[in-house]
Amino acid sequence: MAAGGVGTSDDVTATEPGPLDAPERRQLDVIRRWGTVGALLMVVGSLGAGAAPVFSPLPGTPVLGLFVRMPSVAMGLVWTGVFMVVSAWLWLGRFVRPGRIRLATRSQLDRTLLMWTMPLVLVLPMFSRDVYSYLAQSEIAARGQDPYELGPATALGVTHPLTMNVPNIWRETPAPYGPLFLAVGRLIAMVTGDHVLPGVFLHRLLALVGLAMIVWALPRLARRFGVPPVGALWLGALNPLVLFHIVIGVHNDGLAIGLMLVGLELALRKMPVLERGAIPPPVTREELLWITLGATMIVMGAMVKIPAMLALGFLGVMVARRLGGRFVDLLKVAGFMAVVAGVVTALVCVGTGYGFGWTSTLNVATTVKSWMSPPTALGYLAGGLGITLSLGNHTEATIALARILGQAVSVAIVGTLLWKSFRGRIKAVNGLGAGLGAVLVLGPVLQPWYVLWAALPLATAVVAKRFRGFAMTTSAFIAVILPPTGSAFDGRAYVVPQAVTGAVITFVLCVVVARKQLYPLMRRDPLPTSKGYT
């Protein structure tokens, strides 16, 4: 057994996989170019299909302004690019499959990620308009007002260019994000003021910092837990949901997840790996320092988005197991983690000047009632059933009740996972991924990019074919179903089916044209796998 549940000597394969041979390297080149072309199509299509600002310079710009007047064509280009990036990612998966006797190298994965990401750095935001809320809330903070008390409309005015880009539902609501994120956003607002596009670009650079942390932490954690690092990078950093919703969508989830994963890696850096039944050595000062540093990074991630705080519990379980796995060890570590969380949280809240007002706005997102959240959908179903049975319209009450029950179930699931991790029945990182998935899926609001909170930790510790297939299918499905505009279509519902139809036809034509190069990728991979992976 490894101390703290970090891993075991049985987690690694008996033989190291070799590099790709020449034909496989040629196939990898095809995959890279296919995905890069898809990313470029998304860049061009975003000119007319992206979540552009209200006062966009594009309509009056020669040539580029044409896409604004052709929404169906622009969206068709975006969806074609989406199909190409997703298919390239799926094909890439065969070269990083755990247990394969030849795997792509880390440098090959890094270059692929760079090729697919670089075109997206300057793309207009798509799939969501949340970045405009970030800009407005950051400007409120830069003016010295309290973003946890005032919404954009109240603090900036309804005619302010930043307020006008915020979706109507969020114009009166205070910020639901942690004080660390708003402190960084305040600095961005001080640089860009009310200039929208420069603000979007700097927030995207912040999202790329989060992506860089994910890229740094994933392979290191994967190696620690006996998973091929390139497999973790493929399912994590190269996941289309990361490219579409962290890079293009500019969501701060990437920064929070990056801090969380870096914190886990730092905390485990000096933790010894013990054979099963071995007596754990005393904790050294250096080891304690690294554990404290890692826990601090995790809390900082929670000061961006609160779900990251859950990682502190599973880190505590690993530390308690490293100390010997007694219940008294668990209590001691729980107290230590609580102190770290309290001290770091207080320092961030006081240091940023925002205090603890963020704790009262954590439920702001519950104002949205989306069918994507299972408890909310169940509440709608129960309310509709009551109307059908002539019992009255109690939809609001049934939604509230379903949400309470969903949160209670998620707490029970997390508690069970923590206990199983402490007893060594499951890896603690697996418990973290499953626990985050339970909290977010059973929460009052569910967005497509929330899947990454569960997928990225699990990518570092799970090698089972069933999980890999499920994660791959789920990620690919979610990646293609969300329209790129990030908003409604103002009565032009026909735009979506037209765009999707055109994209499917275009994608099929591209496949036909490139069939000679793509045919080897579409065949079943004949290469056997080494023993130990199922």
GIWOPE-V527925 format. One record per residue. N is the residue number from 1. RES is the residue in one letter. OMEGA is omega in whole degrees, -180 to 180 (999 if undefined). BURIAL is 1 if it has 9 or more other C-alpha atoms within 8 Angstrom, else 0. D_FIRST is the distance of its C-alpha to the first C-alpha in Angstrom with 1 decimal. Layout:
# GIWOPE-V527925
n = <N & N>
res = <RES & RES>
omega = <OMEGA & OMEGA>
burial = <BURIAL & BURIAL>
d_first = <D_FIRST & D_FIRST>
This chain:
# GIWOPE-V527925
n = <1 & 2 & 3 & 4 & 5 & 6 & 7 & 8 & 9 & 10 & 11 & 12 & 13 & 14 & 15 & 16 & 17 & 18 & 19 & 20 & 21 & 22 & 23 & 24 & 25 & 26 & 27 & 28 & 29 & 30 & 31 & 32 & 33 & 34 & 35 & 36 & 37 & 38 & 39 & 40 & 41 & 42 & 43 & 44 & 45 & 46 & 47 & 48 & 49 & 50 & 51 & 52 & 53 & 54 & 55 & 56 & 57 & 58 & 59 & 60 & 61 & 62 & 63 & 64 & 65 & 66 & 67 & 68 & 69 & 70 & 71 & 72 & 73 & 74 & 75 & 76 & 77 & 78 & 79 & 80 & 81 & 82 & 83 & 84 & 85 & 86 & 87 & 88 & 89 & 90 & 91 & 92 & 93 & 94 & 95 & 96 & 97 & 98 & 99 & 100 & 101 & 102 & 103 & 104 & 105 & 106 & 107 & 108 & 109 & 110 & 111 & 112 & 113 & 114 & 115 & 116 & 117 & 118 & 119 & 120 & 121 & 122 & 123 & 124 & 125 & 126 & 127 & 128 & 129 & 130 & 131 & 132 & 133 & 134 & 135 & 136 & 137 & 138 & 139 & 140 & 141 & 142 & 143 & 144 & 145 & 146 & 147 & 148 & 149 & 150 & 151 & 152 & 153 & 154 & 155 & 156 & 157 & 158 & 159 & 160 & 161 & 162 & 163 & 164 & 165 & 166 & 167 & 168 & 169 & 170 & 171 & 172 & 173 & 174 & 175 & 176 & 177 & 178 & 179 & 180 & 181 & 182 & 183 & 184 & 185 & 186 & 187 & 188 & 189 & 190 & 191 & 192 & 193 & 194 & 195 & 196 & 197 & 198 & 199 & 200 & 201 & 202 & 203 & 204 & 205 & 206 & 207 & 208 & 209 & 210 & 211 & 212 & 213 & 214 & 215 & 216 & 217 & 218 & 219 & 220 & 221 & 222 & 223 & 224 & 225 & 226 & 227 & 228 & 229 & 230 & 231 & 232 & 233 & 234 & 235 & 236 & 237 & 238 & 239 & 240 & 241 & 242 & 243 & 244 & 245 & 246 & 247 & 248 & 249 & 250 & 251 & 252 & 253 & 254 & 255 & 256 & 257 & 258 & 259 & 260 & 261 & 262 & 263 & 264 & 265 & 266 & 267 & 268 & 269 & 270 & 271 & 272 & 273 & 274 & 275 & 276 & 277 & 278 & 279 & 280 & 281 & 282 & 283 & 284 & 285 & 286 & 287 & 288 & 289 & 290 & 291 & 292 & 293 & 294 & 295 & 296 & 297 & 298 & 299 & 300 & 301 & 302 & 303 & 304 & 305 & 306 & 307 & 308 & 309 & 310 & 311 & 312 & 313 & 314 & 315 & 316 & 317 & 318 & 319 & 320 & 321 & 322 & 323 & 324 & 325 & 326 & 327 & 328 & 329 & 330 & 331 & 332 & 333 & 334 & 335 & 336 & 337 & 338 & 339 & 340 & 341 & 342 & 343 & 344 & 345 & 346 & 347 & 348 & 349 & 350 & 351 & 352 & 353 & 354 & 355 & 356 & 357 & 358 & 359 & 360 & 361 & 362 & 363 & 364 & 365 & 366 & 367 & 368 & 369 & 370 & 371 & 372 & 373 & 374 & 375 & 376 & 377 & 378 & 379 & 380 & 381 & 382 & 383 & 384 & 385 & 386 & 387 & 388 & 389 & 390 & 391 & 392 & 393 & 394 & 395 & 396 & 397 & 398 & 399 & 400 & 401 & 402 & 403 & 404 & 405 & 406 & 407 & 408 & 409 & 410 & 411 & 412 & 413 & 414 & 415 & 416 & 417 & 418 & 419 & 420 & 421 & 422 & 423 & 424 & 425 & 426 & 427 & 428 & 429 & 430 & 431 & 432 & 433 & 434 & 435 & 436 & 437 & 438 & 439 & 440 & 441 & 442 & 443 & 444 & 445 & 446 & 447 & 448 & 449 & 450 & 451 & 452 & 453 & 454 & 455 & 456 & 457 & 458 & 459 & 460 & 461 & 462 & 463 & 464 & 465 & 466 & 467 & 468 & 469 & 470 & 471 & 472 & 473 & 474 & 475 & 476 & 477 & 478 & 479 & 480 & 481 & 482 & 483 & 484 & 485 & 486 & 487 & 488 & 489 & 490 & 491 & 492 & 493 & 494 & 495 & 496 & 497 & 498 & 499 & 500 & 501 & 502 & 503 & 504 & 505 & 506 & 507 & 508 & 509 & 510 & 511 & 512 & 513 & 514 & 515 & 516 & 517 & 518 & 519 & 520 & 521 & 522 & 523 & 524 & 525 & 526 & 527 & 528 & 529 & 530 & 531 & 532 & 533 & 534>
res = <M & A & A & G & G & V & G & T & S & D & D & V & T & A & T & E & P & G & P & L & D & A & P & E & R & R & Q & L & D & V & I & R & R & W & G & T & V & G & A & L & L & M & V & V & G & S & L & G & A & G & A & A & P & V & F & S & P & L & P & G & T & P & V & L & G & L & F & V & R & M & P & S & V & A & M & G & L & V & W & T & G & V & F & M & V & V & S & A & W & L & W & L & G & R & F & V & R & P & G & R & I & R & L & A & T & R & S & Q & L & D & R & T & L & L & M & W & T & M & P & L & V & L & V & L & P & M & F & S & R & D & V & Y & S & Y & L & A & Q & S & E & I & A & A & R & G & Q & D & P & Y & E & L & G & P & A & T & A & L & G & V & T & H & P & L & T & M & N & V & P & N & I & W & R & E & T & P & A & P & Y & G & P & L & F & L & A & V & G & R & L & I & A & M & V & T & G & D & H & V & L & P & G & V & F & L & H & R & L & L & A & L & V & G & L & A & M & I & V & W & A & L & P & R & L & A & R & R & F & G & V & P & P & V & G & A & L & W & L & G & A & L & N & P & L & V & L & F & H & I & V & I & G & V & H & N & D & G & L & A & I & G & L & M & L & V & G & L & E & L & A & L & R & K & M & P & V & L & E & R & G & A & I & P & P & P & V & T & R & E & E & L & L & W & I & T & L & G & A & T & M & I & V & M & G & A & M & V & K & I & P & A & M & L & A & L & G & F & L & G & V & M & V & A & R & R & L & G & G & R & F & V & D & L & L & K & V & A & G & F & M & A & V & V & A & G & V & V & T & A & L & V & C & V & G & T & G & Y & G & F & G & W & T & S & T & L & N & V & A & T & T & V & K & S & W & M & S & P & P & T & A & L & G & Y & L & A & G & G & L & G & I & T & L & S & L & G & N & H & T & E & A & T & I & A & L & A & R & I & L & G & Q & A & V & S & V & A & I & V & G & T & L & L & W & K & S & F & R & G & R & I & K & A & V & N & G & L & G & A & G & L & G & A & V & L & V & L & G & P & V & L & Q & P & W & Y & V & L & W & A & A & L & P & L & A & T & A & V & V & A & K & R & F & R & G & F & A & M & T & T & S & A & F & I & A & V & I & L & P & P & T & G & S & A & F & D & G & R & A & Y & V & V & P & Q & A & V & T & G & A & V & I & T & F & V & L & C & V & V & V & A & R & K & Q & L & Y & P & L & M & R & R & D & P & L & P & T & S & K & G & Y & T>
omega = <175 & 180 & 178 & -180 & -176 & 180 & 178 & 178 & 179 & -174 & -176 & -179 & -176 & -178 & 178 & 178 & 179 & 179 & 177 & 177 & -174 & 178 & 180 & 177 & 176 & 176 & 178 & 177 & 178 & 180 & -180 & -178 & 178 & 179 & 179 & 176 & 177 & 179 & 178 & 176 & 178 & 178 & -179 & -179 & -179 & 179 & 179 & -176 & -178 & 177 & -175 & 176 & -178 & 178 & -178 & 177 & -173 & -175 & -179 & -178 & 179 & 178 & -178 & 180 & 179 & -176 & 178 & -178 & 178 & -174 & -179 & 179 & -179 & 179 & 176 & 176 & 180 & -178 & 174 & 177 & 177 & 180 & -178 & 179 & -179 & 180 & 177 & 179 & 179 & 178 & 179 & -178 & -179 & -177 & 178 & -176 & -180 & 179 & 179 & -175 & 172 & -177 & 170 & -178 & 178 & -179 & 177 & 177 & 180 & 180 & 178 & 178 & 180 & -180 & -178 & -175 & -174 & 179 & -174 & -175 & -177 & -178 & 173 & 178 & 177 & 176 & -179 & 176 & -176 & -177 & 178 & 172 & 177 & -178 & -178 & 180 & 178 & 178 & 176 & 179 & -179 & 179 & 179 & 177 & -176 & 180 & 177 & 177 & -172 & 172 & -178 & -178 & -179 & -174 & -175 & -175 & -175 & -179 & 178 & -177 & 178 & 178 & -176 & 179 & -179 & 176 & -175 & -175 & -177 & -174 & -178 & -174 & 176 & -176 & 178 & -174 & -177 & -176 & 179 & 180 & -180 & 177 & 177 & 177 & 177 & 178 & 178 & 180 & 178 & 179 & -172 & -178 & -180 & 177 & -168 & -173 & 174 & 177 & 177 & -179 & -180 & 175 & 176 & 175 & 177 & 177 & 178 & 173 & 176 & 178 & 179 & 177 & 177 & 180 & 179 & -172 & -173 & -177 & 179 & 177 & -179 & 179 & -180 & -177 & 173 & 178 & 176 & -178 & -179 & 176 & 178 & 178 & 180 & -178 & -177 & -171 & -179 & 179 & 179 & 178 & 176 & -179 & -174 & -171 & 174 & -179 & -178 & -177 & 175 & 180 & -179 & 175 & -180 & 179 & -180 & 180 & 179 & 178 & -180 & -178 & 176 & 178 & 178 & -179 & -180 & -178 & -177 & -170 & -177 & -179 & -177 & 175 & -174 & 171 & -178 & 178 & -179 & 178 & -178 & 178 & 177 & 178 & 179 & 178 & 179 & 179 & 180 & 179 & 179 & 177 & 179 & 178 & 179 & 178 & 178 & 179 & 179 & 179 & 176 & 174 & 178 & 176 & 169 & 173 & -168 & -179 & -179 & -179 & -180 & -180 & -180 & 178 & -178 & 171 & 177 & 178 & 180 & 179 & 180 & 177 & 177 & -180 & 180 & 175 & 176 & -179 & 179 & 175 & 179 & -180 & 180 & -178 & 178 & 177 & 179 & 180 & 178 & 178 & 179 & -179 & -179 & -178 & -178 & 179 & 180 & 180 & 179 & -178 & -180 & -178 & 179 & -180 & -177 & -179 & -176 & -180 & -178 & -179 & -179 & -178 & -178 & -178 & -179 & -177 & -179 & 176 & 176 & 178 & -175 & 178 & -179 & 176 & -179 & 178 & 179 & 177 & 178 & 177 & 176 & -179 & 179 & 178 & 178 & 178 & 178 & 178 & 180 & -179 & 178 & 178 & -179 & 180 & 180 & -175 & -180 & -179 & -179 & 177 & 179 & 180 & -180 & 180 & 178 & 179 & 179 & 179 & 178 & 179 & -180 & 177 & 179 & 179 & -180 & 178 & 179 & 180 & 177 & -179 & 179 & 177 & 180 & 179 & 177 & -180 & 177 & 173 & -177 & 180 & 173 & 177 & 178 & 180 & 179 & 180 & 176 & 177 & 180 & -178 & -175 & 180 & -179 & 178 & -177 & -179 & 179 & 177 & -177 & -176 & 177 & 179 & -177 & 179 & 178 & -172 & -175 & 174 & -180 & 180 & -177 & -171 & -177 & 178 & -176 & -180 & -178 & 178 & -179 & 179 & 180 & -179 & -180 & -179 & -179 & 180 & -179 & -179 & -178 & -177 & -173 & -173 & -174 & 179 & -174 & -173 & -177 & -180 & 179 & -175 & 174 & 177 & -179 & -177 & -179 & -177 & -176 & 180 & 177 & -178 & -179 & 179 & 179 & -179 & 179 & 180 & -180 & -180 & 179 & 178 & 178 & 179 & 180 & -179 & -177 & -172 & -179 & 180 & -175 & -175 & 179 & -179 & -177 & 177 & 177 & -180 & -177 & -173 & -180 & 177 & 177 & -176 & 176 & 179 & 179 & 999>
burial = <1 & 1 & 1 & 1 & 1 & 1 & 1 & 1 & 0 & 0 & 1 & 0 & 1 & 0 & 0 & 0 & 1 & 0 & 0 & 1 & 0 & 0 & 0 & 0 & 1 & 0 & 1 & 1 & 0 & 1 & 1 & 1 & 0 & 1 & 1 & 1 & 1 & 1 & 1 & 1 & 1 & 1 & 1 & 1 & 1 & 1 & 1 & 1 & 1 & 1 & 1 & 1 & 0 & 0 & 0 & 0 & 0 & 1 & 1 & 0 & 0 & 0 & 0 & 1 & 1 & 1 & 1 & 1 & 0 & 1 & 1 & 1 & 1 & 1 & 1 & 1 & 1 & 1 & 1 & 1 & 1 & 1 & 1 & 1 & 1 & 1 & 1 & 1 & 1 & 1 & 1 & 1 & 1 & 0 & 1 & 1 & 1 & 1 & 1 & 1 & 1 & 1 & 1 & 1 & 0 & 0 & 0 & 0 & 1 & 0 & 0 & 1 & 1 & 0 & 1 & 1 & 1 & 0 & 1 & 1 & 1 & 0 & 1 & 1 & 1 & 1 & 1 & 1 & 1 & 1 & 1 & 1 & 1 & 1 & 1 & 1 & 1 & 1 & 1 & 1 & 1 & 1 & 0 & 0 & 1 & 1 & 1 & 1 & 0 & 1 & 1 & 1 & 1 & 1 & 1 & 1 & 1 & 1 & 0 & 0 & 1 & 1 & 1 & 1 & 1 & 1 & 1 & 0 & 0 & 1 & 1 & 1 & 1 & 1 & 1 & 1 & 1 & 1 & 1 & 1 & 1 & 1 & 1 & 0 & 1 & 1 & 1 & 1 & 1 & 1 & 0 & 1 & 0 & 0 & 0 & 1 & 0 & 0 & 1 & 1 & 1 & 1 & 1 & 1 & 0 & 1 & 1 & 1 & 1 & 1 & 1 & 1 & 1 & 1 & 1 & 1 & 1 & 1 & 1 & 1 & 1 & 1 & 1 & 1 & 1 & 1 & 1 & 1 & 1 & 1 & 1 & 1 & 1 & 1 & 1 & 1 & 1 & 1 & 1 & 1 & 1 & 1 & 1 & 1 & 1 & 1 & 1 & 1 & 1 & 1 & 1 & 1 & 1 & 1 & 1 & 1 & 1 & 1 & 1 & 1 & 1 & 1 & 1 & 1 & 1 & 1 & 1 & 1 & 0 & 0 & 1 & 0 & 1 & 1 & 1 & 0 & 0 & 0 & 0 & 1 & 0 & 0 & 0 & 0 & 0 & 0 & 1 & 1 & 0 & 1 & 1 & 1 & 1 & 1 & 1 & 1 & 1 & 1 & 1 & 1 & 1 & 1 & 1 & 1 & 1 & 1 & 0 & 1 & 1 & 1 & 1 & 1 & 1 & 1 & 1 & 1 & 1 & 1 & 1 & 1 & 1 & 1 & 1 & 1 & 1 & 1 & 0 & 0 & 1 & 1 & 0 & 0 & 1 & 1 & 0 & 0 & 1 & 0 & 0 & 1 & 1 & 0 & 0 & 1 & 1 & 0 & 0 & 1 & 1 & 1 & 0 & 1 & 0 & 1 & 0 & 0 & 1 & 1 & 0 & 0 & 1 & 1 & 0 & 1 & 0 & 0 & 0 & 0 & 0 & 1 & 0 & 1 & 1 & 1 & 1 & 1 & 1 & 1 & 1 & 1 & 0 & 1 & 1 & 1 & 0 & 1 & 1 & 0 & 0 & 0 & 0 & 0 & 0 & 1 & 1 & 0 & 0 & 1 & 1 & 1 & 1 & 1 & 1 & 0 & 1 & 1 & 1 & 0 & 1 & 1 & 1 & 0 & 1 & 1 & 0 & 0 & 1 & 1 & 0 & 1 & 1 & 1 & 0 & 0 & 0 & 1 & 1 & 1 & 1 & 1 & 1 & 1 & 1 & 1 & 1 & 1 & 1 & 1 & 1 & 1 & 1 & 1 & 1 & 1 & 1 & 1 & 0 & 0 & 1 & 1 & 1 & 1 & 1 & 1 & 1 & 1 & 1 & 1 & 1 & 1 & 1 & 1 & 1 & 0 & 0 & 0 & 1 & 1 & 0 & 0 & 1 & 1 & 0 & 0 & 1 & 1 & 0 & 1 & 1 & 1 & 0 & 0 & 0 & 1 & 1 & 1 & 0 & 0 & 0 & 0 & 0 & 0 & 0 & 0 & 1 & 1 & 0 & 1 & 1 & 1 & 1 & 1 & 1 & 1 & 0 & 1 & 1 & 0 & 0 & 0 & 1 & 0 & 0 & 0 & 0 & 0 & 0 & 1 & 0 & 0 & 1 & 0 & 0 & 0 & 0 & 0 & 0 & 0 & 1 & 1 & 0 & 0 & 1 & 0>
d_first = <0.0 & 3.8 & 6.4 & 8.7 & 7.1 & 8.5 & 7.0 & 5.4 & 7.9 & 9.3 & 10.5 & 13.5 & 16.5 & 17.9 & 21.0 & 22.0 & 24.7 & 28.2 & 30.7 & 33.2 & 36.3 & 39.8 & 40.6 & 37.3 & 38.1 & 41.5 & 40.0 & 37.8 & 41.0 & 42.6 & 39.8 & 40.0 & 43.7 & 43.7 & 41.4 & 43.4 & 46.6 & 45.2 & 44.3 & 47.8 & 49.3 & 47.4 & 48.9 & 52.4 & 52.1 & 50.8 & 54.3 & 55.7 & 52.7 & 50.5 & 50.4 & 53.1 & 54.5 & 57.7 & 59.8 & 58.6 & 60.6 & 59.9 & 62.8 & 65.4 & 63.7 & 65.4 & 63.4 & 60.2 & 61.9 & 62.6 & 59.1 & 59.6 & 62.6 & 60.7 & 57.7 & 57.2 & 57.2 & 54.9 & 52.4 & 52.7 & 51.7 & 48.7 & 47.5 & 48.2 & 46.0 & 43.3 & 43.5 & 43.3 & 40.3 & 38.3 & 39.3 & 38.5 & 35.0 & 34.5 & 35.8 & 33.5 & 30.5 & 31.1 & 30.4 & 27.0 & 25.7 & 22.0 & 22.1 & 25.7 & 26.7 & 28.7 & 27.8 & 29.8 & 29.0 & 28.2 & 31.7 & 33.2 & 31.4 & 32.5 & 36.1 & 36.0 & 35.0 & 37.7 & 40.3 & 39.6 & 39.3 & 42.3 & 45.0 & 43.6 & 43.8 & 47.5 & 47.6 & 49.0 & 46.5 & 45.9 & 44.2 & 44.5 & 46.9 & 44.3 & 44.9 & 48.4 & 47.2 & 45.0 & 48.2 & 50.3 & 47.8 & 47.4 & 51.2 & 51.5 & 49.1 & 51.1 & 54.2 & 52.9 & 52.7 & 49.8 & 48.0 & 46.4 & 49.9 & 51.9 & 51.6 & 53.1 & 56.4 & 57.0 & 55.9 & 57.2 & 59.8 & 59.9 & 61.9 & 59.4 & 58.1 & 54.5 & 55.1 & 56.8 & 53.8 & 51.5 & 51.4 & 53.8 & 51.1 & 49.4 & 52.6 & 53.0 & 49.3 & 47.5 & 44.4 & 41.1 & 39.0 & 37.4 & 39.4 & 37.6 & 38.6 & 42.2 & 42.4 & 41.6 & 44.0 & 46.6 & 46.6 & 47.0 & 49.9 & 51.5 & 51.6 & 52.6 & 54.6 & 55.8 & 55.4 & 53.2 & 52.2 & 51.2 & 49.1 & 47.4 & 46.7 & 45.2 & 42.9 & 41.8 & 41.0 & 38.8 & 37.1 & 36.6 & 35.0 & 32.4 & 32.1 & 31.6 & 28.7 & 27.1 & 27.7 & 26.1 & 22.9 & 22.2 & 21.5 & 19.4 & 17.1 & 17.1 & 16.2 & 13.2 & 12.0 & 13.1 & 16.6 & 19.8 & 21.4 & 24.8 & 23.7 & 22.6 & 25.9 & 27.9 & 26.7 & 26.7 & 29.3 & 31.6 & 31.5 & 35.2 & 34.5 & 33.5 & 36.7 & 39.0 & 37.9 & 36.4 & 38.7 & 41.8 & 41.4 & 40.5 & 38.2 & 36.4 & 33.2 & 32.3 & 32.6 & 30.6 & 27.7 & 27.8 & 27.6 & 24.7 & 22.6 & 23.7 & 22.6 & 19.1 & 18.9 & 20.6 & 18.5 & 15.2 & 17.2 & 16.5 & 13.1 & 11.0 & 7.9 & 6.0 & 5.1 & 3.9 & 7.0 & 8.2 & 10.8 & 10.8 & 14.1 & 16.9 & 17.4 & 20.1 & 23.1 & 22.4 & 19.0 & 20.7 & 23.5 & 21.4 & 19.8 & 23.3 & 24.7 & 22.3 & 23.1 & 26.7 & 26.7 & 25.3 & 28.0 & 30.5 & 29.5 & 30.3 & 33.6 & 34.4 & 33.2 & 31.7 & 28.9 & 26.8 & 26.4 & 23.9 & 21.3 & 21.5 & 20.2 & 17.0 & 16.6 & 17.0 & 14.3 & 11.8 & 13.5 & 13.5 & 9.8 & 9.8 & 12.6 & 11.1 & 11.2 & 14.7 & 17.6 & 19.5 & 17.0 & 17.4 & 21.1 & 21.3 & 19.5 & 21.7 & 24.7 & 23.8 & 23.4 & 26.6 & 28.4 & 27.4 & 28.4 & 31.6 & 32.6 & 32.0 & 33.7 & 36.6 & 37.0 & 37.1 & 39.5 & 41.8 & 41.6 & 42.6 & 45.3 & 44.4 & 43.1 & 41.2 & 43.5 & 40.9 & 39.3 & 42.5 & 42.5 & 39.1 & 40.8 & 43.4 & 41.9 & 42.5 & 46.2 & 45.4 & 45.4 & 43.9 & 43.4 & 40.1 & 38.4 & 37.7 & 38.7 & 41.8 & 42.7 & 42.3 & 44.6 & 47.2 & 47.1 & 47.6 & 50.4 & 52.1 & 51.9 & 53.6 & 56.3 & 56.8 & 57.3 & 59.7 & 57.6 & 58.0 & 56.0 & 52.9 & 50.7 & 49.8 & 48.8 & 46.7 & 44.9 & 44.2 & 43.0 & 40.8 & 39.2 & 38.5 & 36.9 & 34.8 & 33.5 & 32.8 & 30.8 & 28.8 & 28.0 & 26.8 & 24.6 & 23.0 & 22.5 & 20.8 & 18.5 & 17.6 & 16.9 & 14.8 & 12.7 & 12.5 & 11.5 & 8.6 & 11.2 & 11.9 & 11.0 & 13.0 & 15.3 & 16.1 & 17.1 & 19.1 & 21.0 & 21.7 & 22.7 & 25.1 & 26.5 & 27.2 & 28.9 & 31.0 & 32.0 & 32.9 & 34.6 & 38.4 & 38.6 & 36.7 & 37.5 & 36.4 & 34.6 & 32.4 & 30.3 & 28.9 & 27.1 & 24.8 & 25.0 & 24.0 & 20.6 & 19.8 & 21.0 & 18.1 & 15.3 & 17.1 & 18.4 & 19.9 & 23.6 & 24.7 & 23.4 & 24.7 & 28.1 & 28.3 & 27.6 & 30.0 & 32.7 & 32.5 & 32.7 & 35.6 & 37.4 & 37.2 & 38.2 & 41.5 & 42.8 & 43.5 & 47.0 & 47.1 & 49.8 & 47.6 & 50.6 & 53.1 & 55.8 & 58.9 & 60.2 & 59.6 & 57.1 & 58.4 & 56.9 & 53.4 & 54.3 & 56.6 & 54.0 & 51.3 & 53.8 & 54.9 & 51.4 & 50.5 & 53.7 & 53.1 & 49.5 & 50.6 & 53.4 & 51.0 & 48.9 & 52.0 & 53.2 & 50.0 & 49.3 & 49.4 & 46.6 & 44.5 & 44.9 & 42.1 & 39.7 & 40.9 & 40.2 & 37.0 & 34.6 & 35.0 & 32.2 & 29.5 & 25.8 & 23.2 & 20.9 & 17.6 & 19.2 & 20.9>
